[in-house]
Amino acid sequence: MTRLWANQAFTIAHADRDSFEGKGLRPFFEYRDLGISAATKGAFGAHVIRAVPGMESPAQWHSHALDFQMVYVTRGWVVFEYEGSGEHTLKAGSCVLQPPGIKHRELRHSDDLELLEVISPAEFETQEESAP
């Protein structure tokens, strides 16, 4: 039985016990679910994302219908381009808050890229966009 506190359940994720899966928004990334979606009944989501070595991004402009999206790079680097802000290289220790609906695209990344993404809600729509 799961006991809930303020619509959340206690959960812990361990890197040595949880695996990465190829199921996710982008085929050139693998995702490790941190259990936040289940613990918050979908109000929030969090996962570690890592690059699939040798695979590249198609650099497609898109936006997400969500309320919150934060990305924190833990290893490697990634270049994003954002509507109204241009290209930005994020490297280990970089953090970006992507406002709801902002058009953006991932241009390129290192084979060792790994990042943490926190979102709300956990499930959201992604829309392909034309260049801003």
C-alpha positions as CSV (number, residue, x, y, z in Angstrom):
1,M,0.0,0.0,0.0
2,T,1.3,3.4,-0.9
3,R,0.8,6.2,1.6
4,L,0.4,9.7,0.1
5,W,1.4,13.0,1.5
6,A,-0.2,16.0,-0.2
7,N,-0.9,14.0,-3.3
8,Q,2.7,12.7,-3.5
9,A,4.3,9.4,-2.6
10,F,7.8,8.8,-1.2
11,T,10.1,7.5,-3.9
12,I,13.8,6.9,-4.5
13,A,15.6,6.1,-7.7
14,H,19.1,4.6,-7.8
15,A,21.4,4.8,-10.8
16,D,22.8,1.3,-10.2
17,R,19.3,-0.2,-10.1
18,D,17.3,1.7,-12.8
19,S,18.0,1.3,-16.5
20,F,17.9,3.6,-19.5
21,E,15.3,2.9,-22.2
22,G,15.1,4.0,-25.8
23,K,11.4,4.8,-25.3
24,G,11.0,8.6,-25.2
25,L,10.4,11.7,-27.1
26,R,13.6,11.6,-29.2
27,P,15.2,8.4,-30.8
28,F,18.7,9.8,-30.4
29,F,18.3,9.9,-26.6
30,E,17.8,7.2,-24.0
31,Y,15.7,8.0,-20.8
32,R,15.9,6.8,-17.2
33,D,12.7,7.5,-15.4
34,L,13.2,8.8,-11.8
35,G,9.7,7.7,-10.6
36,I,8.5,11.3,-10.1
37,S,5.5,11.0,-12.4
38,A,4.1,8.0,-10.5
39,A,4.8,9.6,-7.1
40,T,3.0,12.8,-8.1
41,K,0.1,11.3,-10.1
42,G,1.5,12.9,-13.2
43,A,1.7,16.4,-11.9
44,F,5.5,16.4,-12.4
45,G,8.0,14.3,-14.2
46,A,11.8,13.9,-14.0
47,H,14.2,11.8,-16.0
48,V,17.9,11.5,-16.8
49,I,18.5,11.7,-20.6
50,R,21.7,10.5,-22.3
51,A,22.8,10.6,-25.9
52,V,22.9,7.4,-28.0
53,P,26.5,7.5,-29.3
54,G,26.7,8.1,-33.0
55,M,23.1,9.4,-33.4
56,E,22.4,13.0,-34.3
57,S,19.5,15.3,-33.9
58,P,17.5,16.3,-37.0
59,A,17.4,19.8,-35.5
60,Q,13.6,20.1,-35.9
61,W,12.0,23.2,-34.5
62,H,9.3,22.3,-31.9
63,S,7.4,23.4,-28.8
64,H,5.9,21.7,-25.8
65,A,2.5,22.3,-24.2
66,L,3.6,22.2,-20.6
67,D,3.8,24.5,-17.6
68,F,7.4,23.9,-16.6
69,Q,10.6,22.5,-18.2
70,M,14.0,22.7,-16.6
71,V,17.1,21.1,-18.1
72,Y,20.4,20.6,-16.1
73,V,23.4,19.2,-17.9
74,T,25.4,16.7,-15.8
75,R,27.9,15.5,-18.4
76,G,29.0,16.5,-21.9
77,W,27.5,19.4,-23.9
78,V,24.5,20.2,-26.1
79,V,23.7,23.1,-28.4
80,F,20.1,24.4,-28.3
81,E,18.6,27.2,-30.3
82,Y,15.7,29.2,-28.8
83,E,13.2,31.5,-30.3
84,G,14.2,35.1,-29.6
85,S,17.5,34.1,-27.9
86,G,19.6,32.3,-30.5
87,E,22.1,29.4,-30.0
88,H,23.3,28.4,-26.6
89,T,25.9,25.8,-25.7
90,L,25.1,24.1,-22.4
91,K,27.8,22.0,-20.7
92,A,28.1,20.2,-17.4
93,G,26.7,22.5,-14.8
94,S,24.6,24.6,-17.2
95,C,20.9,24.9,-16.4
96,V,18.1,26.3,-18.6
97,L,14.4,27.1,-17.9
98,Q,12.5,26.8,-21.1
99,P,9.3,28.8,-20.8
100,P,6.0,27.2,-21.8
101,G,5.5,27.1,-25.6
102,I,9.0,28.5,-26.5
103,K,10.1,27.3,-30.0
104,H,13.4,25.6,-29.8
105,R,15.6,22.9,-31.3
106,E,18.5,20.8,-30.4
107,L,21.3,21.3,-33.0
108,R,24.0,18.9,-31.8
109,H,25.4,17.2,-28.7
110,S,28.4,15.2,-27.5
111,D,28.2,11.4,-27.5
112,D,28.7,11.6,-23.7
113,L,25.8,14.0,-23.1
114,E,23.7,13.4,-20.0
115,L,21.2,15.7,-18.5
116,L,18.4,15.9,-16.0
117,E,15.0,17.2,-17.1
118,V,12.2,18.2,-14.8
119,I,8.8,18.9,-16.3
120,S,5.2,19.6,-15.4
121,P,3.0,17.9,-16.1
122,A,4.7,14.6,-16.7
123,E,2.7,14.0,-20.0
124,F,2.5,16.7,-22.5
125,E,2.1,17.4,-26.3
126,T,5.0,18.3,-28.6
127,Q,4.2,20.3,-31.7
128,E,6.5,20.6,-34.7
129,E,7.1,24.3,-35.5
130,S,8.4,26.3,-38.4
131,A,11.5,28.4,-37.8
132,P,10.6,31.6,-35.8
